[in-house]
Amino acid sequence: MVNKVYGIGVGPGDYKLLTLKAVEILKKVDTIFVPISKEGKESYAYNIIKPILDENSKNIVKLLFPMSKNKEYLKKYWDEGFNKVINCDGDVAIITIGDPTLYSTFSYLWKKLKENNIDVKIINGIPSPMACAGLLNMPLVEGDENIAILPQGRDLEKIIDKFDTIVVMKTKKLGDILRNIPNLDDNYIIGIVSKGFCSDEYIQYGKLSEINFDEVNEYLSLAIIKRVRE
């Protein structure tokens, strides 16, 4: 039976942004579990860590977590993943892009492991909002500014005037949402990073009218919407 489980954030996409702690743990565990969204599809998280591993010395096991919002449908895969993890011997790592505490696929297993008194330790990674703010060369918040993080821009039109900075995780429908918000061009600057830290990284920065939203219909995309202060 498994001894200890490490939930490891592998950061936004560049293996050089892995923490020293993450590298240390990944090199010493007996098994590394890597998430995939579809059978036969590569694991983005695994591709990040490959350069620091001797592949022949590690037991790499895939965990299938389909892209679905149906919790009843997903429960089968969460249970299968849980059983794979607890039936491994020794110490294991479950990797996730970004940070395990922020919209992570690992959180589903995390709860179940804790409920069953499995020893779990979190190794934080660089979260995508911070990493993308760096790519955009802009501060997320300063001084007494406040911030909100929204999945898919949900309820953005209801809260946009209440925050100085809004981070939108996944921007597929963002253009349509923003175009229905009045006076946005006058009061906000938008930065969008699509596939950050990949070879086909695409960055846009400017007013709403200057952003080409047809270029950001990508799962691995993030927007930072920042109020312009006088």
N, C-alpha and C positions, 0 to 999 in steps of 0.2 A: 504494500500500500504506500501511497505517496507520503513523503516526510514533510516537506515544506513547499509551498507554492509562491513563486514570485510573479507579481503582475508588473510587467516592465513596459514603460513608455519608451518608444524608440525615436521619438521626436518627429519632426515634420517631413523628413525625406532624405537628408544628407547624413551618411553614416558618421561623418566628422562632427555632427552635432549630438551624437550619443554621449550620455554622461559617462564619466569614468566608472561610476558605480554600476551602471548598466552593463558596460563592457566586462567588468570584473565578474558579475553574476552570470552573464551569458556564457562566459568561458568555463565556468566551473560546474554549472548544473548538469544533470544527467540527461534531461530531455527538454527540448524547446517546442512548445506548441505554437503553431502559426495559424492565424485566421485566414480563411478564404471565403469569398461570397458565392462561388459557384464551382462545381466540380470541374477540374481541368484548368481552372484559372490560377494564375500566379498570385502569391501573397505579396502585396505591396510592403507590408511590414517586414516580411522575411528578406525581401530584396534589399532593404535598408541595412540589415545586420550581416548579410552574407560576407562583405569584405573583411569583417573582423573575426570570422569563424574558420576553423579547420573543419570543413563539412564532413570529412570522414570520421571525425571524432565525436560527432553529436547525433543523437537520435532526434530527428525532426518529424513531428507529427502534425498533420493538418487538422484544423477544426473548421467544419463547415457552418457558417452562419449566413444564410441567404438574406438578400436585401428585401426585407418585408417588414411591414408595420403590424402584421397580424400576430399578436402575442401567442395565441393558441397554436398557430402553425409553427412558430419559432420555438415553442417550448420543447418540442421533440428534439430539436438540434441542440438546445441548451442542455437538456438532460443527457444526450449522447456525449457532448463535450465534457460535461461534469464526470461521467463515468470513465471516460478515457483518462482524464487527469488523475482521479483518485486511485485508479488501478495501476498507475505507474509507480515504479520503485524509485526511492531516493528523492532528491530535490529537483523541481521542475520550474520552468519559466513559461509564462503565457505572455506573448508580446502583443502590443497594440500600437498603432501609429499615434503620434502626439503624446498625450498624458493619460494614464489609466483613469483619472478622476473626472475627465471632461468628455462627455458624450462618447464613451468608449464601449466597444463590444465586450470588453473584459468585465464590465460592471455586472452583466447578467450572471456570469460564472462566479464572480466575487461574492455576490449575495448568497448564492447556494453553497459555496465553500464555507463561508462564515457560519451559515445556519447549521452546517454539519461539523463544526468545530475543527475545520482544517486550518492549519497554521498558514496564514497569508501575509506576505510582506509586499508593500507597494514600493516600486522604484520609479520615481517620477521622471518624466521626459519633458522636453521643451514643448509647450502647448502651441498649436498652430496660430492662435491670435497673436501671441508674442512674437513668434517667428515671422509671421507675415507683416506685422508692424515694422519689424527690422528690415524686411525686403523693401517695403514701401518708404523706408527712411522717415518714419513719422512716429511721434509718441502716441500711445493709446490714450492715456489720460495724464493730465498735469494738475498740480495744485488741488483745488477742491472740485474738479470735474468728476462726473459719475459715468458709469458704463453699464451696458446690458449686453448679454450674449443670447442670440436667438437662433434656433434651428430653422432653416429654410425661410427666414424672414417672417415667421408666424407672428401676427399681431403687430407688425412693424408700424403700420399706419396709426395704431392706437397709442403707441408709446414714444414715437420719434421725438416729440416735443418735450419729453420728460428727461431725456438723457443727452449728455454732451457727445458721447461716443457709443455707437451700436455696432457690434460685431455680428455678422450674419454668416452662420456656418452652412455651406452649400447654397449656391446662388442661382440655381436653375430657373426659378420663377421670379427672381428679384427685380428684373427690369420691369415687368408688368406691375409689380407692387409699387415700385418707386414712381412710376409715371402717373400714378393716381394720387400722389401726395402733392398738394399745391405748394408753390414757392420753394421747392427743394433746391433748385439751381442757385438761388440767391443766398441760401443759408447753410449749405452743407457741401463738403468735399467728399468724394468717394474714392477709395482705393480698393482694387480687386486683384487678388492673386489666384491664378488658376494653375494647378499642378506645380506648386512652389517647390523649388529645389530639385526638380526633374529636368531632363535635357530639353523638354518642350515647355518649360515654364513660361507663363504669359502674365504680364503685369500691366494694369491700367490704373491711371490716377487722374482725377479731374472732376469737373462738374457732371451732373447727371447727363446733360446733353452731349458730353464728350466721350461717354462710355459706350462701347459696342457690346451690348449684352448677348449678342449672338455668339460671341467668342468665349463665353463663360458658362455654357451649359455643361458643366463638368462636376462630377461628384466631388473631386478633390479641389474645391474652390472655396474662397472665403472673401468676404467684403468687410471693409471698415468704413463706416459712415460717420463723419466727424463734423460737428457743428463749427462753423466759422465764427470766431469771436472777434469783436471789433478791437 
